Amino acid sequence: IMANKWLKRSATPEHISEIVKERTGMSEQELLNDVKVYHINNMQEAMALFTDAVIKRYMIIFHTDYDGDGINCANIARNLASILGITDSVKVVVPRRFSDGYGVQVRHVEAYAEWGCKLLILADNGIAAIEPVKRAKELGMKVIILDHHEKFVNDQKEVVLPDADVLCDPHVTGADFVDYCGAGLMYIFANSIVSTCPWLSDGAKEKFHAVTSVYAAIGTIADVVSLTGENRRIVKAGIKNALAGRASTGMMELLKDANMLDRITAHQMAFFLCPMFNAYGRLDDGGSAEVSDATSYMGVHDESIENNCQTIKDKNEERKKLAEEAFARAVDYINANNLQNERFIVFVDEDGSAGINGLTAGKLTEKYRRPSIVVSPTIDDNILKGSGRSRYWANLKKILDQSNEFIEKYGGHPGACGITLTRDKINDFIKAVNDLTPEAPAEEQSDIILYDKECRVVNLRKMFEETEKYQPFGEGNPEIVFRIDDIDIVGKKRYRAEGVDYYQFMGANKQHVKLFANGFQLIWFGGAEEYKKMGCPLKVSVLGTLNENVYVPDREAIPRKEYRTIQVQVTDLKPADAGDKSEWQNIPDAIADWM
């Protein structure tokens, strides 16, 4: 077994607070209690135009996107129409992933004109909608764009902006903080409007803020935008309100299905909740609208909402299986063609689908530490459609801007894109993006895994509590990776007549492994086979991040009992020197059984 090399980041300070401040560029005050007022250019103008349309009872249409960010834009728009009492003059459109595609189209605009639309609001799209916005204006509509994507660059490498009445895109029009997602902008837009309504009670405003903060938090995490600046405040508020049960009825049901009623982190949202928002639309053309209908539901909890959320969960399980199969095909192709060291990996998945390709690209980029694009044929076999993902050192949007003569259509930002290509240009495209992609940094080209800080086993709880203060972790504020040496794996039970369960293989294919240490546990996602190859050592050293498992035997009990256990999520693991296994002392049997 070839072991990875563990290397401490040379510039990493010793204290958790210093590590986080260095990474985020934020002060201790901003990290722990940010009270700054963030200004977004053109937001006031957007609010004024919307308010004027409401007063005049114009037909208003929100056109969003079909991904997790766009779905939550739609949810916020629905809640806004409801609290303002204008649901009869507002329509919210969540497009179909396959038959509608990304972004508003001219045919959509023409249909909206027939519906009597007077104000068109493009949320999480619109910055590249040059012709649709032009057509909307010709048909007598006012247009507001609330987008966060990068500027559109035409075939002549010129930046072109849509002629909207109000264009609010922080990356284009400016703001004190620019890395919002679409749902973050919608959240600010909607709450700013609601806060100015004198006929609404403080309680109604607070409830609206709580419900919409959960949507905005999910959209922010799902779209992998930086968890710095105002995004930290948005996500903190969303998590706090979700844990307090102050989300929509449908959202609370989905949180229950994701086992996220007792502890929520941005990491958990990213891996267990956000995929549920995307999965249905990846598999069924109208699935995204179904997810929006379910998660924005504010009525009485009943069997129908349980069934709707169960369908969302089932679709996510189906998506997982298809994604695993697509990833296996991609890895086989890369190995067969010796593409592991390409600067930019492009894979044409003949058996894939546009709905799954983004997931495949994400896993390829994570595995090979390279930007990647995965495309598949559409009904027209010559048209290839898919998605791309990138690393921090390769700006995907700029690479595509410079190679767009080989692209039919694309859009996105530095870390992700959607793209349409033709087969006859695919080879030229592959050469162009490889020529344009910079060489990866040294740590991305080797078997080196970086960590931030050493931690002794006896200090795990202390380190967890210190780290917890700087949540949420994610893009722009990565989790602290600890090195923990010489961990004794002591087993699940204190005593057992026929032996002790030292570890447990988990997952549908037993691909994960959980190990039980003295008062804490370790989980290594996807590490089961590697652990077996090592001989299942019972003394290990690991790199990993710190989390907490919360177990509530009876949620209705008074007083309610909670059992909390530190959990190390393993990044890498090595056998340590053999040593004696210590037994647990003074731990209640109920907790020992659960752990």
Salt bridges, closest charged atoms under 4 A:
GLU14 OE2 - LYS8 NZ 2.53
GLU14 OE1 - LYS453 NZ 3.34
GLU18 OE2 - LYS21 NZ 3.09
ASP34 OD1 - ARG233 NH1 3.86
ASP52 OD2 - LYS56 NZ 3.14
ASP69 OD2 - HIS148 NE2 3.40
ASP100 OD2 - ARG96 NH1 3.79
ASP100 OD1 - ARG107 NH1 3.60
ASP100 OD1 - HIS108 NE2 3.06
GLU110 OE2 - ARG135 NE 3.05
ASP124 OD1 - HIS148 NE2 3.00
GLU138 OE1 - ARG135 NH1 3.21
ASP147 OD1 - HIS149 ND1 2.74
GLU150 OE2 - HIS171 ND1 3.93
ASP165 OD1 - LYS137 NZ 2.73
ASP165 OD1 - LYS142 NZ 3.92
ASP179 OD1 - HIS171 NE2 3.75
ASP223 OD2 - HIS148 NE2 3.09
GLU230 OE2 - ARG233 NH2 3.40
GLU253 OE2 - LYS256 NZ 3.34
GLU253 OE1 - HIS301 NE2 2.66
ASP262 OD1 - ARG555 NH1 2.53
ASP262 OD1 - ARG560 NH1 3.49
ASP284 OD2 - LYS315 NZ 2.95
ASP293 OD1 - ARG78 NH2 3.31
GLU306 OE2 - HIS301 NE2 3.72
GLU317 OE2 - LYS320 NZ 3.17
GLU325 OE2 - LYS321 NZ 2.72
ASP349 OD1 - ARG329 NE 2.92
GLU350 OE1 - ARG423 NH2 2.78
ASP381 OD1 - ARG423 NH2 3.33
ASP401 OD1 - LYS397 NZ 3.01
GLU405 OE1 - LYS157 NZ 3.12
ASP435 OD2 - LYS431 NZ 2.85
GLU439 OE1 - ARG343 NH2 3.95
GLU444 OE2 - ARG391 NE 2.75
ASP452 OD1 - ARG9 NE 2.68
ASP452 OD1 - ARG23 NH2 2.29
GLU454 OE1 - LYS8 NZ 3.29
GLU466 OE1 - LYS469 NZ 3.13
GLU468 OE2 - ARG263 NH1 2.59
GLU479 OE1 - HIS267 ND1 3.22
ASP485 OD1 - ARG483 NE 3.13
ASP488 OD1 - LYS539 NZ 3.08
ASP501 OD2 - ARG496 NH1 2.96
GLU529 OE2 - LYS532 NZ 3.43
GLU548 OE2 - ARG461 NH1 3.02
GLU548 OE1 - ARG564 NH1 2.93
GLU562 OE2 - ARG560 NH2 2.74
GLU562 OE1 - ARG564 NH2 3.02
ASP589 OD1 - ARG494 NH2 2.37
ASP593 OD1 - LYS493 NZ 2.62
